[in-house]
């Protein structure tokens, strides 16, 4: 029965890998994979470049960066280079009017004449002037100014509040200057903090070969201790409330969740959940201790592999630069597309009910350089409204933006896939070197990078496209959910939540499958579908080992991130807040306006650095694990089929390689 069941399992998840006498690590003689997908990806990138060129030709981002007057002329540019500030004839029209055109598309446009400040000795000038200050290239009155008596305006408080709101929302000059001063004073100390984070991350990974076992044991015992304390605390709370007779039947149903803390059933339920978790963890330790030992040994091997190939720790810098290029290209393309079109002008009057304005075609197009069409209408003028939506590019603007978003997701996922495949190729060459470090290639990372780019661009694009489609679907669902938040239909909300949960799970699964498929591609050089199938069946044949290794690695890396980020955060807090004294004049903390700013910057930078280093280590563990599973199925320890795994793993598994005859004679 046992043999038949094993045969069924082999049929369900594939048969174990057969021995191949020619296999000696990552295949060097390989061919291009997923050529069709490679061509599609290259054509898509070519189209993405064309979209960028079109956006650059038709776009005008100056409308976002610079203010414009009523004729559409930019302040601080061209003829107005020495006139950087924009003056509104009647600022109260901006405050009281509800027809303010979108700032994102056309900048801040108010229904009042706007002019570049040069001189007021002209025939056309504002009816009153207020002391003002510049904000984003525009002149806004001071909030403490005495307001003049103006026709139609009776509430000075409302006006003052409106001005204050405009200045608070637009003028971040003082805060930005202070932030800039703080960074100027503390940037080198921030670099020191980031250097500390880098050293701590590297030391943590390299020292795992010595302390992985004790550290995992301490962490597991710590989790058991926390659960035990939680059980004790829940029992004490339950006992006190039970003696008081506080029951959920007395409380009834309420939306105030904090009220449930005062009933005994809440603490009893928490007690049961924690007790079950404690029991499960204890059973795991008892029955899976052998697999935990294997996971610890693989973590030690990963630490040794990283130590042998230190260049892999800095490969995330390459990934970071490529990701930055992709994001910057998309942002600039989207900005230029959003600002494409010709300027449009319309007729506008401050008071259309005035005599002489009844027959004026308000909001119709006009020429700002021509004379007023109806001088009998007071305040009639030709003002800038926005940019035309006509034309081929403007009509296709939405489709081009969608193309850009798709390009952003696809290129980002491809860059991440490239990094995973390159690192997998380098670490696989470490595992399959029988005599370490003599058999390790000279430049394994560079060789893996060239090999991946030359042969597997299409496979990486295939996996990245699958993930991109799922992510785009998630974005669409989030957009729909945002639009339906006002709908009080619980059934629709429940269905939407289920769809979002399913897509989230699907994305996680595809990321897991892609990651292991890229490892197989790096080793064997096969196409994406075959590699994904082989990786999945290999992992399913060893599902218990997969789960144990994954959780042990997650626990260890979480502790490592906590150690690095927490250590840098504590040191930064004590230093920048001035709580560390006696370090000498050269190490005195700088005087800052916001001391929390460099602290948060240091913490964020430390997290990014730790995540980059530990992502490499995690990729190393996953690669060595797949190689280890293949080693077990492919070899048997004989002279012709020796194991490539380390001696510690052989000892844990109770296996050994057969010694050559000459060595046997020496032992005798």
C-alpha positions as CSV (number, residue, x, y, z in Angstrom):
1,X,0.0,0.0,0.0
2,X,2.8,2.4,0.9
3,X,4.6,1.8,-2.4
4,X,1.3,2.4,-4.4
5,X,0.7,5.6,-2.5
6,X,4.2,6.8,-3.2
7,X,3.6,6.0,-6.9
8,X,0.4,8.1,-6.9
9,X,2.3,11.0,-5.3
10,X,5.0,10.7,-7.9
11,X,2.3,10.9,-10.7
12,X,0.6,13.8,-9.0
13,X,3.8,15.9,-8.5
14,X,6.1,14.4,-11.0
15,X,8.8,11.8,-10.6
16,X,12.1,12.5,-8.8
17,X,14.9,13.9,-10.9
18,X,17.0,11.3,-12.6
19,X,20.8,11.3,-12.5
20,X,22.6,13.1,-15.3
21,X,26.3,12.4,-15.5
22,X,26.9,15.5,-17.6
23,X,25.4,17.9,-15.0
24,X,27.9,20.0,-13.1
25,X,25.9,23.0,-12.1
26,X,24.3,25.8,-14.1
27,X,24.2,24.8,-17.8
28,X,26.7,26.8,-19.9
29,X,25.7,25.6,-23.4
30,X,22.1,26.8,-23.5
31,X,19.8,28.4,-26.1
32,X,17.4,31.3,-26.1
33,X,14.1,30.6,-24.3
34,X,10.6,32.1,-24.9
35,X,11.7,33.9,-28.0
36,X,8.2,35.0,-29.0
37,X,7.7,36.7,-25.6
38,X,11.1,38.3,-25.9
39,X,10.2,39.8,-29.3
40,X,6.8,41.0,-27.9
41,X,8.6,42.6,-24.9
42,X,11.1,44.4,-27.2
43,X,8.3,45.6,-29.4
44,X,6.5,46.9,-26.4
45,X,9.6,48.7,-25.1
46,X,10.0,50.2,-28.6
47,X,6.4,51.4,-28.4
48,X,7.0,52.7,-24.9
49,X,9.9,54.8,-26.2
50,X,7.7,56.1,-29.0
51,X,5.1,57.2,-26.5
52,X,7.8,59.0,-24.6
53,X,8.9,60.8,-27.7
54,X,5.4,61.8,-28.6
55,X,4.8,63.1,-25.1
56,X,8.0,65.1,-25.2
57,X,7.1,66.6,-28.5
58,X,3.5,67.6,-27.6
59,X,3.8,68.1,-23.8
60,X,4.6,71.3,-21.9
61,X,5.4,70.7,-18.2
62,X,6.0,74.4,-17.7
63,X,2.3,74.8,-17.0
64,X,2.8,72.8,-13.8
65,X,6.2,74.3,-12.8
66,X,5.6,78.0,-13.6
67,X,2.6,80.4,-13.1
68,X,0.9,82.0,-16.1
69,X,-0.9,85.4,-16.5
70,X,-4.2,85.9,-18.2
71,X,-2.7,85.7,-21.7
72,X,-1.0,82.4,-21.0
73,X,2.5,83.9,-20.8
74,X,4.8,82.1,-18.2
75,X,6.3,84.1,-15.4
76,X,10.1,83.8,-14.9
77,X,10.7,82.6,-18.5
78,X,11.5,84.2,-21.9
79,X,10.5,87.8,-22.0
80,X,9.4,87.6,-18.4
81,X,12.6,86.1,-17.1
82,X,13.1,89.0,-14.6
83,X,9.4,88.9,-13.6
84,X,9.0,85.7,-11.6
85,X,5.8,86.5,-9.6
86,X,2.2,86.6,-10.7
87,X,-0.2,89.2,-9.3
88,X,-4.0,88.6,-9.1
89,X,-6.0,91.9,-9.7
90,X,-8.7,90.7,-7.3
91,X,-7.4,87.9,-5.0
92,X,-10.9,87.6,-3.4
93,X,-12.2,86.2,-6.7
94,X,-9.9,83.2,-6.1
95,X,-11.1,82.8,-2.5
96,X,-14.8,83.2,-3.1
97,X,-15.1,81.6,-6.5
98,X,-15.9,77.9,-6.8
99,X,-14.7,77.7,-10.4
100,X,-11.0,77.1,-9.9
101,X,-9.5,75.0,-12.6
102,X,-7.5,71.9,-11.7
103,X,-4.0,72.7,-10.5
104,X,-2.7,69.4,-11.8
105,X,-3.8,70.2,-15.3
106,X,-3.6,73.9,-15.7
107,X,-2.0,75.3,-12.6
108,X,-3.8,77.7,-10.2
109,X,-6.2,79.8,-12.4
110,X,-8.6,82.3,-10.8
111,X,-11.4,84.2,-12.5
112,X,-9.6,87.5,-12.3
113,X,-7.0,89.3,-14.5
114,X,-3.5,88.1,-13.8
115,X,-0.4,90.0,-14.7
116,X,3.4,89.7,-14.5
117,X,4.6,92.2,-11.9
118,X,6.8,94.9,-13.6
119,X,5.1,98.2,-13.0
120,X,1.7,99.6,-12.2
121,X,2.2,102.7,-14.4
122,X,-0.1,101.3,-17.1
123,X,-3.6,102.0,-18.1
124,X,-4.9,98.7,-16.8
125,X,-4.1,98.1,-13.2
126,X,-5.7,96.6,-10.1
127,X,-8.3,98.7,-8.2
128,X,-6.5,98.0,-4.9
129,X,-3.2,96.7,-3.6
130,X,-2.5,94.6,-0.5
131,X,0.9,93.8,1.1
132,X,1.7,90.4,-0.1
133,X,4.3,87.6,0.0
134,X,5.3,85.1,-2.8
135,X,4.0,81.6,-2.7
136,X,4.8,79.2,-5.5
137,X,5.5,82.2,-7.8
138,X,2.2,83.9,-6.9
139,X,1.6,87.0,-4.7
140,X,-0.8,86.3,-1.8
141,X,-1.8,89.0,0.8
142,X,-0.5,88.7,4.4
143,X,-3.0,87.2,6.7
144,X,-2.8,90.1,9.2
145,X,-3.5,92.9,6.7
146,X,-6.4,95.3,7.2
147,X,-8.8,94.6,4.4
148,X,-10.3,97.4,2.3
149,X,-14.0,98.0,1.9
150,X,-15.0,96.2,-1.3
151,X,-18.3,96.1,-3.0
152,X,-20.2,92.8,-2.6
153,X,-17.8,91.6,0.2
154,X,-19.1,91.9,3.8
155,X,-17.4,89.1,5.7
156,X,-13.8,90.1,6.5
157,X,-13.3,87.0,8.6
158,X,-14.2,84.6,5.8
159,X,-11.8,86.5,3.5
160,X,-8.9,86.3,6.0
161,X,-9.5,82.6,6.5
162,X,-9.6,82.1,2.8
163,X,-6.3,83.9,2.4
164,X,-4.8,82.0,5.3
165,X,-6.0,78.7,3.8
166,X,-4.4,79.5,0.4
167,X,-1.1,80.4,2.0
168,X,-1.1,77.4,4.2
169,X,-1.8,75.0,1.3
170,X,0.5,76.6,-1.3
171,X,3.3,78.4,0.6
172,X,5.5,75.7,2.2
173,X,8.5,78.0,1.8
174,X,9.4,78.4,5.4
175,X,9.0,74.7,6.2
176,X,10.9,73.7,3.1
177,X,13.7,76.1,4.0
178,X,13.9,74.7,7.5
179,X,13.9,71.1,6.2
180,X,16.7,72.0,3.8
181,X,18.7,73.6,6.6
182,X,18.3,70.5,8.7
183,X,19.5,68.2,5.9
184,X,22.4,70.6,5.2
185,X,23.4,70.4,8.9
186,X,22.9,66.6,9.4
187,X,23.5,64.9,6.0
188,X,26.9,63.5,6.9
189,X,25.6,62.1,10.2
190,X,22.7,60.5,8.2
191,X,25.4,58.9,6.0
192,X,27.1,57.6,9.1
193,X,23.9,56.1,10.3
194,X,23.3,54.4,6.9
195,X,26.9,53.1,7.0
196,X,26.2,51.6,10.5
197,X,23.1,50.0,9.0
198,X,25.1,48.5,6.1
199,X,27.8,47.2,8.5
200,X,25.2,45.7,10.9
201,X,23.3,44.0,8.0
202,X,26.5,42.5,6.5
203,X,27.8,41.3,9.9
204,X,24.4,39.7,10.8
205,X,24.5,37.7,7.5
206,X,28.1,36.7,7.8
207,X,27.8,35.7,11.5
208,X,24.9,33.4,10.8
209,X,27.3,30.6,10.0
210,X,28.3,30.7,13.7
211,X,25.1,31.7,15.5
212,X,22.2,30.5,13.3
213,X,21.4,27.5,15.5
214,X,21.5,29.3,18.9
215,X,19.7,32.3,17.4
216,X,16.9,30.3,15.9
217,X,16.5,28.4,19.2
218,X,16.4,31.6,21.2
219,X,13.8,33.1,18.8
220,X,11.6,30.0,19.0
221,X,11.8,29.9,22.8
222,X,11.0,33.7,22.8
223,X,7.8,33.1,20.8
224,X,6.9,30.2,23.1
225,X,7.5,32.5,26.1
226,X,5.4,35.3,24.6
227,X,2.5,32.9,24.0
228,X,2.8,31.5,27.5
229,X,2.7,35.0,29.0
230,X,-0.3,35.7,26.8
231,X,-2.1,32.6,28.1
232,X,-1.3,33.6,31.7
233,X,-2.5,37.2,31.2
234,X,-5.8,36.0,29.5
235,X,-6.4,33.6,32.3
236,X,-6.0,36.3,35.0
237,X,-8.3,38.6,33.1
238,X,-10.9,35.9,32.6
239,X,-10.7,34.8,36.3
240,X,-11.3,38.4,37.5
241,X,-14.2,39.0,35.2
242,X,-15.7,35.6,35.9
243,X,-15.7,36.4,39.6
244,X,-17.5,39.7,38.9
245,X,-20.0,38.0,36.7
246,X,-19.4,40.1,33.7
247,X,-20.9,38.2,30.8
248,X,-21.5,39.0,27.1
249,X,-25.2,38.4,27.7
250,X,-25.3,41.4,29.9
251,X,-23.4,43.6,27.3
252,X,-25.4,42.5,24.3
253,X,-24.4,43.5,20.7
254,X,-22.5,46.8,20.3
255,X,-20.3,48.4,17.7
256,X,-18.0,49.7,20.5
257,X,-15.3,47.0,20.3
258,X,-13.5,48.2,23.3
259,X,-16.5,47.3,25.4
260,X,-15.8,43.6,24.8
261,X,-12.7,43.8,26.9
262,X,-14.9,43.9,30.0
263,X,-16.6,40.5,29.4
264,X,-15.2,37.2,30.3
265,X,-16.0,35.4,27.0
266,X,-13.5,37.7,25.1
267,X,-10.6,36.6,27.3
268,X,-11.7,33.0,27.3
269,X,-11.7,33.0,23.5
270,X,-8.2,34.7,23.4
271,X,-7.0,32.1,26.0
272,X,-8.2,29.2,23.8
273,X,-6.6,30.6,20.6
274,X,-3.2,31.2,22.3
275,X,-3.3,27.8,23.9
276,X,-3.9,26.2,20.5
277,X,-1.0,28.1,19.0
278,X,1.3,27.1,21.8
279,X,0.3,23.5,21.4
280,X,0.9,23.6,17.6
281,X,4.3,25.2,18.0
282,X,5.3,22.6,20.6
283,X,4.2,19.7,18.4
284,X,6.1,21.3,15.5
285,X,9.2,21.4,17.6
286,X,8.8,17.8,18.6
287,X,8.0,16.2,15.3
288,X,9.8,18.5,12.9
289,X,13.0,19.0,14.8
290,X,15.0,17.2,12.1
291,X,13.7,19.5,9.4
292,X,14.4,22.6,11.6
293,X,18.0,21.4,11.8
294,X,18.1,21.1,8.0
295,X,16.8,24.6,7.7
296,X,19.4,25.9,10.1
297,X,22.2,24.1,8.2
298,X,21.0,25.7,4.9
299,X,21.0,29.1,6.6
300,X,24.6,28.5,7.6
301,X,25.5,27.4,4.0
302,X,23.8,30.5,2.7
303,X,26.0,32.6,5.0
304,X,29.1,30.9,3.6
305,X,27.9,31.4,0.0
306,X,27.5,35.1,0.6
307,X,30.9,35.3,2.2
308,X,32.5,33.6,-0.8
309,X,30.7,36.0,-3.3
310,X,30.5,39.3,-1.5
311,X,29.7,41.1,-4.8
312,X,26.2,39.6,-4.6
313,X,25.5,41.8,-1.6
314,X,25.8,44.9,-3.6
315,X,23.8,43.8,-6.7
316,X,20.6,45.4,-5.2
317,X,22.3,48.7,-6.1
318,X,22.0,47.7,-9.8
319,X,18.4,46.8,-9.3
320,X,17.7,50.1,-7.5
321,X,19.2,52.1,-10.3
322,X,17.2,50.2,-13.0
323,X,14.0,50.6,-11.0
324,X,14.7,54.3,-10.5
325,X,15.2,54.7,-14.3
326,X,11.9,52.9,-15.0
327,X,10.0,55.1,-12.5
328,X,11.6,58.3,-13.6
329,X,10.8,57.6,-17.3
330,X,7.2,56.8,-16.6
331,X,6.8,59.9,-14.4
332,X,8.2,62.2,-17.0
333,X,6.2,60.6,-19.8
334,X,3.0,60.8,-17.8
335,X,3.7,64.5,-17.0
336,X,4.4,65.4,-20.6
337,X,1.3,63.6,-21.7
338,X,-0.9,65.3,-19.1
339,X,0.3,68.7,-20.3
340,X,-0.1,68.2,-24.0
341,X,-2.4,70.5,-26.1
342,X,-2.6,74.1,-27.3
343,X,-3.7,76.9,-24.9
344,X,-7.4,77.9,-25.0
345,X,-8.8,81.3,-24.1
346,X,-12.4,82.2,-23.2
347,X,-14.4,85.4,-22.5
348,X,-15.0,86.1,-18.8
349,X,-16.6,88.9,-16.9
350,X,-16.4,89.6,-13.2
351,X,-20.2,90.4,-13.0
352,X,-22.2,89.1,-15.9
353,X,-25.4,90.7,-14.4
354,X,-24.0,94.2,-15.0
355,X,-25.7,96.4,-17.7
356,X,-24.2,95.8,-21.1
357,X,-23.2,92.2,-20.3
358,X,-26.5,90.4,-21.1
359,X,-25.6,89.6,-24.7
360,X,-21.9,88.8,-24.1
361,X,-21.1,85.2,-25.1
362,X,-19.4,84.2,-21.8
363,X,-17.1,81.1,-21.9
364,X,-16.7,81.3,-25.7
365,X,-13.3,81.2,-27.3
366,X,-11.4,84.4,-27.9
367,X,-8.0,85.8,-28.9
368,X,-6.1,87.4,-26.0
369,X,-4.1,89.6,-28.3
370,X,-7.2,91.2,-29.9
371,X,-9.1,94.2,-28.5
372,X,-12.2,93.5,-26.2
373,X,-15.2,92.6,-28.2
374,X,-17.7,94.5,-26.1
375,X,-16.3,97.5,-24.2
376,X,-19.8,98.3,-22.7
377,X,-19.5,95.2,-20.4
378,X,-17.3,96.2,-17.4
379,X,-14.6,93.7,-16.5
380,X,-14.9,91.8,-19.8
381,X,-11.6,90.1,-20.7
382,X,-10.1,87.1,-22.5
383,X,-8.6,84.7,-20.0
384,X,-6.7,81.5,-20.2
385,X,-8.9,78.5,-19.6
386,X,-6.8,75.4,-20.3
387,X,-5.2,73.2,-23.0
388,X,-7.1,71.8,-25.9
389,X,-8.2,68.2,-25.8
390,X,-8.5,68.0,-29.6
391,X,-5.9,66.4,-31.9
392,X,-4.8,62.8,-32.3
393,X,-2.5,62.8,-29.3
394,X,-5.1,64.5,-27.1
395,X,-7.9,62.1,-28.2
396,X,-5.6,59.2,-27.4
397,X,-4.4,60.6,-24.1
398,X,-6.2,58.1,-21.9
399,X,-5.0,55.1,-24.0
400,X,-1.4,56.4,-23.9
401,X,-1.5,56.8,-20.2
402,X,-2.8,53.3,-19.8
403,X,0.0,52.1,-22.1
404,X,2.4,54.0,-19.8
405,X,1.0,52.4,-16.6
406,X,1.3,48.9,-18.2
407,X,4.9,49.7,-19.2
408,X,5.7,50.8,-15.7
409,X,4.5,47.6,-14.1
410,X,6.0,45.3,-16.8
411,X,9.4,46.9,-16.7
412,X,9.5,47.0,-12.9
413,X,8.6,43.4,-12.6
414,X,11.1,42.5,-15.3
415,X,13.9,44.3,-13.5
416,X,13.1,42.4,-10.3
417,X,13.0,39.2,-12.2
418,X,16.4,39.9,-13.7
419,X,17.8,40.4,-10.2
420,X,16.4,37.2,-8.9
421,X,17.6,35.1,-11.9
422,X,21.1,36.6,-11.8
423,X,21.5,36.0,-8.1
424,X,20.1,32.4,-8.4
425,X,22.7,31.7,-11.1
426,X,25.5,32.9,-9.0
427,X,24.5,31.0,-5.8
428,X,23.7,27.8,-7.8
429,X,27.3,27.8,-9.1
430,X,28.4,27.8,-5.4
431,X,26.3,24.8,-4.4
432,X,27.2,22.7,-7.4
433,X,31.0,23.3,-6.9
434,X,32.1,19.9,-5.5
435,X,35.4,21.3,-4.1
436,X,34.7,24.7,-2.5
437,X,36.0,27.3,-3.2
438,X,38.3,25.8,-5.9
439,X,35.5,24.9,-8.3
440,X,33.6,28.1,-7.9
441,X,33.8,30.2,-11.1
442,X,36.0,33.3,-11.0
443,X,33.2,35.9,-11.7
444,X,30.0,34.0,-11.0
445,X,27.8,37.1,-10.7
446,X,28.9,38.7,-14.0
447,X,28.7,35.3,-15.8
448,X,25.1,34.9,-14.5
449,X,24.2,38.4,-15.5
450,X,25.5,38.0,-19.1
451,X,23.9,34.5,-19.4
452,X,20.5,35.7,-18.2
453,X,20.4,38.7,-20.5
454,X,21.6,36.8,-23.6
455,X,19.3,33.8,-23.2
456,X,16.4,34.4,-20.9
457,X,15.1,37.9,-21.5
458,X,11.9,36.4,-22.9
459,X,11.4,34.0,-20.0
460,X,11.7,36.9,-17.5
461,X,9.3,39.0,-19.6
462,X,6.8,36.1,-19.7
463,X,6.8,35.8,-15.9
464,X,6.8,39.5,-15.4
465,X,3.8,39.9,-17.8
466,X,1.7,37.3,-15.9
467,X,2.4,39.2,-12.6
468,X,1.7,42.6,-14.3
469,X,-1.7,41.5,-15.5
470,X,-2.7,40.4,-12.0
471,X,-1.4,43.7,-10.5
472,X,-3.3,45.7,-13.1
473,X,-6.5,43.8,-12.2
474,X,-5.9,44.6,-8.5
475,X,-5.4,48.3,-9.3
476,X,-8.7,48.3,-11.3
477,X,-10.5,46.6,-8.4
478,X,-9.1,49.2,-5.9
479,X,-10.3,52.0,-8.2
480,X,-13.8,50.5,-8.4
481,X,-13.9,49.9,-4.7
482,X,-12.9,53.5,-4.1
483,X,-15.8,54.7,-6.3
484,X,-18.3,52.4,-4.6
485,X,-17.3,53.3,-1.0
486,X,-20.4,55.6,-0.8
487,X,-22.7,52.6,-1.7
488,X,-24.3,51.1,1.4
489,X,-24.8,47.7,-0.1
490,X,-23.3,45.0,2.1
491,X,-23.6,42.3,-0.5
492,X,-21.6,44.4,-3.1
493,X,-19.1,45.3,-0.4
494,X,-18.6,41.6,0.5
495,X,-18.3,40.5,-3.1
496,X,-15.7,43.3,-3.8
497,X,-13.7,42.3,-0.6
498,X,-13.7,38.6,-1.8
499,X,-12.5,39.6,-5.2
500,X,-9.7,41.7,-3.7
501,X,-8.7,38.9,-1.3
502,X,-8.6,36.3,-4.2
503,X,-6.4,38.6,-6.4
504,X,-4.1,39.3,-3.4
505,X,-3.6,35.5,-2.9
506,X,-3.1,35.0,-6.6
507,X,-0.4,37.7,-6.7
508,X,1.4,36.1,-3.8
509,X,1.2,32.7,-5.4
510,X,2.5,33.9,-8.7
511,X,5.4,35.7,-7.0
512,X,6.3,32.5,-5.2
513,X,6.0,30.5,-8.4
514,X,8.0,33.0,-10.5
515,X,10.8,33.2,-8.0
516,X,11.4,29.5,-8.0
517,X,10.9,29.3,-11.8
518,X,13.7,31.9,-12.2
519,X,16.0,29.7,-10.0
520,X,15.3,26.7,-12.3
521,X,15.9,28.9,-15.4
522,X,19.2,30.0,-14.0
523,X,20.3,26.4,-13.4
524,X,19.0,24.5,-16.4
525,X,18.3,27.2,-19.0
526,X,14.8,25.9,-19.9
527,X,11.8,28.0,-20.8
528,X,9.5,29.6,-18.2
529,X,6.6,27.1,-18.3
530,X,8.9,24.1,-18.0
531,X,10.9,25.7,-15.2
532,X,7.8,26.7,-13.3
533,X,6.4,23.2,-13.6
534,X,9.6,21.5,-12.4
535,X,10.1,23.9,-9.5
536,X,6.5,23.5,-8.4
537,X,6.5,19.7,-8.5
538,X,9.9,19.6,-6.7
539,X,8.6,21.8,-3.9
540,X,5.3,19.9,-3.6
541,X,7.3,16.6,-3.2
542,X,9.0,18.3,-0.2
543,X,6.2,20.5,1.0
544,X,6.9,20.1,4.8
545,X,10.5,21.1,4.3
546,X,9.4,24.1,2.3
547,X,7.1,25.3,5.0
548,X,9.6,24.8,7.8
549,X,12.5,26.5,5.9
550,X,10.2,29.4,4.9
551,X,9.0,30.1,8.4
552,X,12.4,29.7,10.0
553,X,14.0,32.1,7.4
554,X,11.2,34.6,7.8
555,X,11.6,34.6,11.6
556,X,15.4,35.0,11.4
557,X,15.2,37.8,8.8
558,X,12.5,39.6,10.7
559,X,14.7,39.6,13.8
560,X,17.6,40.8,11.6
561,X,15.6,43.7,10.3
562,X,14.4,44.6,13.8
563,X,18.0,44.5,15.0
564,X,19.4,46.8,12.3
565,X,16.5,49.2,12.0
566,X,15.9,49.4,15.8
567,X,19.6,49.8,16.5
568,X,20.0,52.6,14.0
569,X,16.8,54.3,15.2
570,X,17.8,54.2,18.8
571,X,21.3,55.6,18.1
572,X,19.9,58.3,15.8
573,X,17.4,59.3,18.4
574,X,19.9,59.7,21.2
575,X,22.4,61.5,19.0
576,X,20.1,64.0,17.1
577,X,18.0,64.8,20.2
578,X,21.2,65.7,22.0
579,X,21.0,63.0,24.7
580,X,24.5,61.7,24.0
581,X,27.0,63.9,25.7
582,X,30.8,63.9,26.1
583,X,31.7,62.8,22.6
584,X,33.9,65.8,21.9
585,X,33.5,68.9,19.8
586,X,33.8,67.1,16.5
587,X,31.0,64.7,17.4
588,X,28.5,67.2,18.8
589,X,25.0,66.8,17.5
590,X,23.9,69.6,15.1
591,X,21.4,72.2,16.0
592,X,18.2,71.3,14.1
593,X,14.7,72.8,13.6
594,X,13.1,69.3,13.4
595,X,15.4,66.7,15.1
596,X,12.9,63.9,14.1
597,X,13.6,64.5,10.4
598,X,17.1,63.0,10.3
599,X,16.0,60.3,12.7
600,X,13.1,59.2,10.3
601,X,15.4,59.5,7.3
602,X,18.0,57.3,9.0
603,X,15.4,54.7,10.0
604,X,13.9,54.6,6.5
605,X,17.4,54.3,4.9
606,X,18.3,51.6,7.4
607,X,15.2,49.7,6.5
608,X,15.9,50.0,2.8
609,X,19.5,48.8,3.3
610,X,18.5,45.9,5.5
611,X,15.8,44.9,3.1
612,X,18.3,44.9,0.2
613,X,20.9,42.8,2.0
614,X,18.4,40.4,3.4
615,X,16.6,40.0,0.0
616,X,19.9,38.7,-1.4
617,X,20.3,36.4,1.6
618,X,16.7,35.1,1.1
619,X,17.4,34.5,-2.5
620,X,20.5,32.6,-1.6
621,X,18.6,30.4,0.9
622,X,15.9,29.6,-1.7
623,X,18.4,28.7,-4.4
624,X,20.5,26.5,-2.2
625,X,17.3,24.8,-0.9
626,X,16.2,23.9,-4.5
627,X,19.7,22.7,-5.3
628,X,19.6,20.6,-2.1
629,X,16.3,18.9,-3.0
630,X,17.7,18.2,-6.5
631,X,20.9,16.8,-5.0
632,X,18.9,14.4,-2.8
633,X,16.9,13.1,-5.8
634,X,19.7,13.1,-8.3
635,X,22.6,11.6,-6.3
636,X,23.0,8.7,-3.8
637,X,26.5,9.3,-2.3
638,X,28.3,6.7,-4.5
639,X,31.6,7.3,-6.3
640,X,29.7,8.0,-9.5
641,X,26.9,10.0,-7.9
642,X,28.3,11.8,-4.9
643,X,26.3,14.4,-2.9
644,X,27.2,18.1,-3.4
645,X,25.8,19.2,-0.1
646,X,27.9,20.2,2.9
647,X,29.1,17.7,5.5
648,X,26.8,19.2,8.1
649,X,23.8,18.4,6.0
650,X,25.1,14.9,5.2
651,X,25.5,14.4,9.0
652,X,21.9,15.6,9.8
653,X,20.5,13.3,7.1
654,X,22.6,10.4,8.1
655,X,24.2,10.1,4.7
656,X,27.8,10.2,3.5
657,X,29.8,10.1,0.3
658,X,31.7,6.9,-0.5
659,X,35.4,7.5,-0.2
660,X,37.7,6.9,-3.2
661,X,39.7,3.6,-3.1
662,X,43.0,5.4,-2.6
663,X,41.7,7.2,0.5
664,X,40.4,3.9,1.9
665,X,43.9,2.4,1.6
666,X,45.4,5.5,3.4
667,X,43.0,5.0,6.3
668,X,44.0,1.4,6.7
